[in-house]
Amino acid sequence: MKQIFTAKPQEEYLKILGKGMVTIPKAWRDELGIEEGAVVKAQKLGNRLVIEPQAGNVPYRVFSGQQIEEWLKEDKLSKNLAGKVNRKLKFLKGD
């Protein structure tokens, strides 16, 4: 006969600090392999918050300031087009 064991949930009361920061207990971080600077995934499920450690690649990328500046430069409207957009917006607002 197969026995099913249910793990006793681990519970702690955590205090929410400034800007919503929470400290995950060290024993839990050690057990889950969460180190300083690690990325975790957070999900809001109804009235529950689930935080899961993420191993390997995560679905986001950090861009350098230079890359962002290049994109802003590429996306900048020409003076002529910017003027047309401003005139159209003023017209739509009734100015």
N, CA, C and O atoms as a GROMACS GRO file, in nm:
protein
  380
    1MET      N    1   0.085  -0.118   0.000
    1MET     CA    2   0.000   0.000   0.000
    1MET      C    3   0.089   0.124   0.000
    1MET      O    4   0.187   0.131   0.074
    2LYS      N    5   0.055   0.219  -0.083
    2LYS     CA    6   0.132   0.342  -0.095
    2LYS      C    7   0.086   0.443   0.009
    2LYS      O    8  -0.034   0.469   0.022
    3GLN      N    9   0.180   0.498   0.083
    3GLN     CA   10   0.145   0.600   0.182
    3GLN      C   11   0.172   0.737   0.124
    3GLN      O   12   0.271   0.760   0.055
    4ILE      N   13   0.083   0.826   0.154
    4ILE     CA   14   0.099   0.965   0.108
    4ILE      C   15   0.129   1.050   0.231
    4ILE      O   16   0.052   1.052   0.327
    5PHE      N   17   0.240   1.119   0.225
    5PHE     CA   18   0.279   1.207   0.334
    5PHE      C   19   0.257   1.350   0.288
    5PHE      O   20   0.297   1.388   0.178
    6THR      N   21   0.195   1.427   0.371
    6THR     CA   22   0.180   1.570   0.340
    6THR      C   23   0.282   1.647   0.422
    6THR      O   24   0.291   1.631   0.544
    7ALA      N   25   0.356   1.728   0.354
    7ALA     CA   26   0.457   1.809   0.423
    7ALA      C   27   0.387   1.914   0.508
    7ALA      O   28   0.294   1.980   0.463
    8LYS      N   29   0.434   1.928   0.629
    8LYS     CA   30   0.379   2.031   0.717
    8LYS      C   31   0.423   2.166   0.662
    8LYS      O   32   0.543   2.189   0.643
    9PRO      N   33   0.329   2.255   0.638
    9PRO     CA   34   0.369   2.385   0.584
    9PRO      C   35   0.458   2.460   0.682
    9PRO      O   36   0.436   2.461   0.803
   10GLN      N   37   0.559   2.522   0.626
   10GLN     CA   38   0.646   2.607   0.707
   10GLN      C   39   0.585   2.746   0.707
   10GLN      O   40   0.551   2.800   0.602
   11GLU      N   41   0.571   2.803   0.825
   11GLU     CA   42   0.510   2.934   0.835
   11GLU      C   43   0.597   3.027   0.917
   11GLU      O   44   0.661   2.987   1.014
   12GLU      N   45   0.599   3.150   0.876
   12GLU     CA   46   0.667   3.257   0.948
   12GLU      C   47   0.583   3.383   0.930
   12GLU      O   48   0.514   3.398   0.829
   13TYR      N   49   0.588   3.471   1.027
   13TYR     CA   50   0.529   3.603   1.012
   13TYR      C   51   0.639   3.697   0.969
   13TYR      O   52   0.742   3.709   1.037
   14LEU      N   53   0.619   3.762   0.857
   14LEU     CA   54   0.720   3.852   0.801
   14LEU      C   55   0.666   3.994   0.803
   14LEU      O   56   0.548   4.017   0.780
   15LYS      N   57   0.754   4.088   0.830
   15LYS     CA   58   0.716   4.228   0.833
   15LYS      C   59   0.746   4.292   0.698
   15LYS      O   60   0.853   4.271   0.640
   16ILE      N   61   0.652   4.368   0.649
   16ILE     CA   62   0.672   4.441   0.524
   16ILE      C   63   0.745   4.571   0.558
   16ILE      O   64   0.698   4.650   0.640
   17LEU      N   65   0.859   4.591   0.495
   17LEU     CA   66   0.942   4.710   0.519
   17LEU      C   67   0.913   4.815   0.412
   17LEU      O   68   0.822   4.799   0.330
   18GLY      N   69   0.989   4.922   0.414
   18GLY     CA   70   0.974   5.029   0.317
   18GLY      C   71   0.979   4.976   0.175
   18GLY      O   72   1.053   4.882   0.144
   19LYS      N   73   0.899   5.037   0.088
   19LYS     CA   74   0.889   4.999  -0.053
   19LYS      C   75   0.846   4.855  -0.072
   19LYS      O   76   0.876   4.795  -0.176
   20GLY      N   77   0.778   4.797   0.026
   20GLY     CA   78   0.725   4.662   0.013
   20GLY      C   79   0.826   4.550   0.029
   20GLY      O   80   0.798   4.435  -0.005
   21MET      N   81   0.945   4.582   0.080
   21MET     CA   82   1.048   4.480   0.094
   21MET      C   83   1.015   4.382   0.206
   21MET      O   84   0.962   4.420   0.311
   22VAL      N   85   1.048   4.256   0.182
   22VAL     CA   86   1.028   4.148   0.278
   22VAL      C   87   1.157   4.068   0.285
   22VAL      O   88   1.221   4.046   0.182
   23THR      N   89   1.196   4.026   0.404
   23THR     CA   90   1.313   3.940   0.418
   23THR      C   91   1.266   3.797   0.428
   23THR      O   92   1.188   3.761   0.516
   24ILE      N   93   1.315   3.714   0.336
   24ILE     CA   94   1.286   3.571   0.341
   24ILE      C   95   1.380   3.510   0.444
   24ILE      O   96   1.501   3.535   0.438
   25PRO      N   97   1.329   3.431   0.538
   25PRO     CA   98   1.415   3.374   0.642
   25PRO      C   99   1.537   3.301   0.583
   25PRO      O  100   1.526   3.232   0.482
   26LYS      N  101   1.652   3.319   0.648
   26LYS     CA  102   1.778   3.263   0.598
   26LYS      C  103   1.769   3.113   0.578
   26LYS      O  104   1.817   3.062   0.477
   27ALA      N  105   1.708   3.041   0.671
   27ALA     CA  106   1.697   2.895   0.656
   27ALA      C  107   1.622   2.859   0.528
   27ALA      O  108   1.658   2.763   0.460
   28TRP      N  109   1.519   2.934   0.495
   28TRP     CA  110   1.444   2.908   0.372
   28TRP      C  111   1.529   2.940   0.249
   28TRP      O  112   1.531   2.864   0.152
   29ARG      N  113   1.600   3.054   0.254
   29ARG     CA  114   1.686   3.091   0.141
   29ARG      C  115   1.791   2.983   0.118
   29ARG      O  116   1.815   2.942   0.004
   30ASP      N  117   1.852   2.936   0.226
   30ASP     CA  118   1.953   2.830   0.214
   30ASP      C  119   1.892   2.704   0.156
   30ASP      O  120   1.948   2.643   0.064
   31GLU      N  121   1.777   2.664   0.207
   31GLU     CA  122   1.710   2.543   0.162
   31GLU      C  123   1.671   2.551   0.015
   31GLU      O  124   1.679   2.452  -0.058
   32LEU      N  125   1.629   2.670  -0.029
   32LEU     CA  126   1.583   2.688  -0.166
   32LEU      C  127   1.693   2.731  -0.262
   32LEU      O  128   1.671   2.741  -0.383
   33GLY      N  129   1.812   2.758  -0.208
   33GLY     CA  130   1.924   2.799  -0.293
   33GLY      C  131   1.911   2.941  -0.344
   33GLY      O  132   1.960   2.974  -0.452
   34ILE      N  133   1.844   3.025  -0.268
   34ILE     CA  134   1.828   3.166  -0.308
   34ILE      C  135   1.942   3.246  -0.246
   34ILE      O  136   1.951   3.260  -0.124
   35GLU      N  137   2.028   3.299  -0.333
   35GLU     CA  138   2.141   3.379  -0.286
   35GLU      C  139   2.117   3.526  -0.316
   35GLU      O  140   2.029   3.561  -0.395
   36GLU      N  141   2.195   3.611  -0.253
   36GLU     CA  142   2.184   3.755  -0.278
   36GLU      C  143   2.201   3.782  -0.427
   36GLU      O  144   2.292   3.729  -0.490
   37GLY      N  145   2.114   3.862  -0.483
   37GLY     CA  146   2.119   3.896  -0.624
   37GLY      C  147   2.044   3.796  -0.712
   37GLY      O  148   2.033   3.818  -0.833
   38ALA      N  149   1.994   3.688  -0.655
   38ALA     CA  150   1.922   3.588  -0.734
   38ALA      C  151   1.788   3.645  -0.780
   38ALA      O  152   1.736   3.740  -0.722
   39VAL      N  153   1.734   3.586  -0.885
   39VAL     CA  154   1.604   3.626  -0.936
   39VAL      C  155   1.501   3.524  -0.892
   39VAL      O  156   1.523   3.403  -0.901
   40VAL      N  157   1.388   3.574  -0.844
   40VAL     CA  158   1.277   3.488  -0.806
   40VAL      C  159   1.156   3.530  -0.889
   40VAL      O  160   1.148   3.643  -0.938
   41LYS      N  161   1.062   3.439  -0.904
   41LYS     CA  162   0.937   3.470  -0.974
   41LYS      C  163   0.828   3.486  -0.870
   41LYS      O  164   0.812   3.400  -0.783
   42ALA      N  165   0.753   3.594  -0.878
   42ALA     CA  166   0.642   3.618  -0.784
   42ALA      C  167   0.512   3.613  -0.861
   42ALA      O  168   0.501   3.667  -0.971
   43GLN      N  169   0.413   3.546  -0.802
   43GLN     CA  170   0.280   3.538  -0.862
   43GLN      C  171   0.176   3.574  -0.757
   43GLN      O  172   0.187   3.534  -0.641
   44LYS      N  173   0.075   3.648  -0.799
   44LYS     CA  174  -0.039   3.677  -0.713
   44LYS      C  175  -0.149   3.581  -0.756
   44LYS      O  176  -0.199   3.591  -0.868
   45LEU      N  177  -0.187   3.490  -0.667
   45LEU     CA  178  -0.291   3.392  -0.695
   45LEU      C  179  -0.406   3.416  -0.598
   45LEU      O  180  -0.402   3.370  -0.484
   46GLY      N  181  -0.506   3.488  -0.644
   46GLY     CA  182  -0.615   3.526  -0.554
   46GLY      C  183  -0.560   3.615  -0.444
   46GLY      O  184  -0.505   3.722  -0.472
   47ASN      N  185  -0.575   3.571  -0.318
   47ASN     CA  186  -0.522   3.651  -0.208
   47ASN      C  187  -0.391   3.593  -0.156
   47ASN      O  188  -0.352   3.620  -0.042
   48ARG      N  189  -0.322   3.514  -0.238
   48ARG     CA  190  -0.194   3.454  -0.199
   48ARG      C  191  -0.081   3.511  -0.283
   48ARG      O  192  -0.100   3.548  -0.398
   49LEU      N  193   0.035   3.516  -0.224
   49LEU     CA  194   0.156   3.557  -0.293
   49LEU      C  195   0.250   3.438  -0.292
   49LEU      O  196   0.285   3.386  -0.186
   50VAL      N  197   0.292   3.396  -0.410
   50VAL     CA  198   0.383   3.281  -0.423
   50VAL      C  199   0.514   3.332  -0.480
   50VAL      O  200   0.516   3.398  -0.584
   51ILE      N  201   0.624   3.302  -0.412
   51ILE     CA  202   0.757   3.341  -0.458
   51ILE      C  203   0.835   3.214  -0.484
   51ILE      O  204   0.851   3.130  -0.395
   52GLU      N  205   0.885   3.198  -0.607
   52GLU     CA  206   0.957   3.077  -0.645
   52GLU      C  207   1.098   3.112  -0.694
   52GLU      O  208   1.115   3.206  -0.771
   53PRO      N  209   1.198   3.036  -0.649
   53PRO     CA  210   1.333   3.059  -0.701
   53PRO      C  211   1.339   3.022  -0.848
   53PRO      O  212   1.267   2.932  -0.893
   54GLN      N  213   1.423   3.091  -0.923
   54GLN     CA  214   1.439   3.064  -1.065
   54GLN      C  215   1.583   3.023  -1.093
   54GLN      O  216   1.677   3.095  -1.059
   55ALA      N  217   1.598   2.908  -1.153
   55ALA     CA  218   1.731   2.860  -1.188
   55ALA      C  219   1.753   2.884  -1.337
   55ALA      O  220   1.660   2.875  -1.417
   56GLY      N  221   1.874   2.913  -1.373
   56GLY     CA  222   1.907   2.931  -1.514
   56GLY      C  223   1.859   3.064  -1.568
   56GLY      O  224   1.855   3.164  -1.497
   57ASN      N  225   1.823   3.062  -1.695
   57ASN     CA  226   1.781   3.184  -1.764
   57ASN      C  227   1.642   3.228  -1.719
   57ASN      O  228   1.554   3.145  -1.695
   58VAL      N  229   1.625   3.357  -1.708
   58VAL     CA  230   1.495   3.413  -1.675
   58VAL      C  231   1.448   3.496  -1.795
   58VAL      O  232   1.531   3.545  -1.872
   59PRO      N  233   1.317   3.512  -1.810
   59PRO     CA  234   1.265   3.578  -1.931
   59PRO      C  235   1.273   3.731  -1.927
   59PRO      O  236   1.174   3.798  -1.954
   60TYR      N  237   1.388   3.784  -1.895
   60TYR     CA  238   1.406   3.928  -1.906
   60TYR      C  239   1.553   3.956  -1.935
   60TYR      O  240   1.638   3.868  -1.919
   61ARG      N  241   1.580   4.076  -1.976
   61ARG     CA  242   1.717   4.114  -2.009
   61ARG      C  243   1.742   4.254  -1.955
   61ARG      O  244   1.653   4.339  -1.958
   62VAL      N  245   1.861   4.276  -1.907
   62VAL     CA  246   1.900   4.408  -1.858
   62VAL      C  247   1.976   4.478  -1.972
   62VAL      O  248   2.071   4.422  -2.027
   63PHE      N  249   1.933   4.598  -2.006
   63PHE     CA  250   1.994   4.672  -2.116
   63PHE      C  251   2.084   4.782  -2.060
   63PHE      O  252   2.058   4.838  -1.954
   64SER      N  253   2.190   4.810  -2.132
   64SER     CA  254   2.283   4.914  -2.090
   64SER      C  255   2.225   5.051  -2.120
   64SER      O  256   2.135   5.066  -2.203
   65GLY      N  257   2.279   5.151  -2.052
   65GLY     CA  258   2.237   5.289  -2.078
   65GLY      C  259   2.262   5.328  -2.223
   65GLY      O  260   2.184   5.402  -2.282
   66GLN      N  261   2.373   5.279  -2.279
   66GLN     CA  262   2.407   5.311  -2.418
   66GLN      C  263   2.302   5.253  -2.514
   66GLN      O  264   2.262   5.320  -2.609
   67GLN      N  265   2.258   5.129  -2.489
   67GLN     CA  266   2.155   5.069  -2.574
   67GLN      C  267   2.026   5.149  -2.567
   67GLN      O  268   1.961   5.172  -2.670
   68ILE      N  269   1.988   5.192  -2.449
   68ILE     CA  270   1.865   5.269  -2.433
   68ILE      C  271   1.877   5.403  -2.504
   68ILE      O  272   1.782   5.446  -2.570
   69GLU      N  273   1.992   5.467  -2.492
   69GLU     CA  274   2.013   5.596  -2.561
   69GLU      C  275   2.002   5.578  -2.712
   69GLU      O  276   1.945   5.663  -2.781
   70GLU      N  277   2.058   5.468  -2.765
   70GLU     CA  278   2.050   5.442  -2.910
   70GLU      C  279   1.904   5.425  -2.953
   70GLU      O  280   1.864   5.477  -3.058
   71TRP      N  281   1.824   5.352  -2.874
   71TRP     CA  282   1.684   5.333  -2.909
   71TRP      C  283   1.609   5.465  -2.906
   71TRP      O  284   1.528   5.493  -2.995
   72LEU      N  285   1.636   5.548  -2.805
   72LEU     CA  286   1.570   5.677  -2.797
   72LEU      C  287   1.604   5.764  -2.917
   72LEU      O  288   1.519   5.834  -2.971
   73LYS      N  289   1.729   5.758  -2.959
   73LYS     CA  290   1.773   5.835  -3.074
   73LYS      C  291   1.702   5.786  -3.201
   73LYS      O  292   1.659   5.866  -3.284
   74GLU      N  293   1.690   5.652  -3.215
   74GLU     CA  294   1.624   5.594  -3.332
   74GLU      C  295   1.475   5.627  -3.334
   74GLU      O  296   1.417   5.646  -3.440
   75ASP      N  297   1.413   5.634  -3.216
   75ASP     CA  298   1.270   5.656  -3.207
   75ASP      C  299   1.230   5.803  -3.213
   75ASP      O  300   1.111   5.834  -3.224
   76LYS      N  301   1.326   5.892  -3.204
   76LYS     CA  302   1.295   6.035  -3.201
   76LYS      C  303   1.234   6.080  -3.333
   76LYS      O  304   1.283   6.046  -3.441
   77LEU      N  305   1.124   6.156  -3.323
   77LEU     CA  306   1.057   6.206  -3.443
   77LEU      C  307   1.137   6.321  -3.503
   77LEU      O  308   1.202   6.398  -3.432
   78SER      N  309   1.130   6.331  -3.635
   78SER     CA  310   1.193   6.446  -3.701
   78SER      C  311   1.116   6.571  -3.660
   78SER      O  312   1.000   6.561  -3.619
   79LYS      N  313   1.179   6.687  -3.671
   79LYS     CA  314   1.112   6.812  -3.634
   79LYS      C  315   0.985   6.831  -3.716
   79LYS      O  316   0.883   6.876  -3.664
   80ASN      N  317   0.992   6.798  -3.845
   80ASN     CA  318   0.876   6.813  -3.934
   80ASN      C  319   0.760   6.726  -3.886
   80ASN      O  320   0.648   6.774  -3.874
   81LEU      N  321   0.786   6.598  -3.859
   81LEU     CA  322   0.681   6.507  -3.816
   81LEU      C  323   0.629   6.544  -3.677
   81LEU      O  324   0.510   6.535  -3.650
   82ALA      N  325   0.721   6.586  -3.589
   82ALA     CA  326   0.680   6.627  -3.454
   82ALA      C  327   0.585   6.746  -3.462
   82ALA      O  328   0.488   6.754  -3.387
   83GLY      N  329   0.613   6.840  -3.554
   83GLY     CA  330   0.527   6.956  -3.572
   83GLY      C  331   0.388   6.915  -3.619
   83GLY      O  332   0.287   6.965  -3.570
   84LYS      N  333   0.384   6.821  -3.716
   84LYS     CA  334   0.255   6.773  -3.765
   84LYS      C  335   0.175   6.706  -3.653
   84LYS      O  336   0.054   6.729  -3.640
   85VAL      N  337   0.241   6.626  -3.573
   85VAL     CA  338   0.173   6.557  -3.462
   85VAL      C  339   0.119   6.658  -3.362
   85VAL      O  340   0.005   6.647  -3.317
   86ASN      N  341   0.200   6.758  -3.328
   86ASN     CA  342   0.155   6.861  -3.233
   86ASN      C  343   0.034   6.938  -3.286
   86ASN      O  344  -0.060   6.965  -3.212
   87ARG      N  345   0.036   6.972  -3.415
   87ARG     CA  346  -0.078   7.044  -3.474
   87ARG      C  347  -0.203   6.957  -3.471
   87ARG      O  348  -0.312   7.006  -3.442
   88LYS      N  349  -0.188   6.829  -3.500
   88LYS     CA  350  -0.303   6.738  -3.500
   88LYS      C  351  -0.359   6.723  -3.359
   88LYS      O  352  -0.480   6.721  -3.339
   89LEU      N  353  -0.269   6.711  -3.261
   89LEU     CA  354  -0.315   6.699  -3.123
   89LEU      C  355  -0.388   6.824  -3.077
   89LEU      O  356  -0.491   6.815  -3.010
   90LYS      N  357  -0.336   6.940  -3.112
   90LYS     CA  358  -0.404   7.066  -3.077
   90LYS      C  359  -0.541   7.072  -3.142
   90LYS      O  360  -0.638   7.117  -3.080
   91PHE      N  361  -0.550   7.028  -3.266
   91PHE     CA  362  -0.677   7.027  -3.338
   91PHE      C  363  -0.777   6.934  -3.267
   91PHE      O  364  -0.893   6.970  -3.247
   92LEU      N  365  -0.731   6.815  -3.229
   92LEU     CA  366  -0.818   6.717  -3.163
   92LEU      C  367  -0.863   6.766  -3.026
   92LEU      O  368  -0.976   6.738  -2.984
   93LYS      N  369  -0.775   6.840  -2.956
   93LYS     CA  370  -0.811   6.893  -2.824
   93LYS      C  371  -0.900   7.017  -2.836
   93LYS      O  372  -0.958   7.061  -2.737
   94GLY      N  373  -0.910   7.074  -2.956
   94GLY     CA  374  -0.993   7.192  -2.976
   94GLY      C  375  -0.921   7.322  -2.945
   94GLY      O  376  -0.986   7.424  -2.923
   95ASP      N  377  -0.789   7.321  -2.942
   95ASP     CA  378  -0.712   7.444  -2.914
   95ASP      C  379  -0.703   7.531  -3.038
   95ASP      O  380  -0.642   7.637  -3.034
   0.00000   0.00000   0.00000
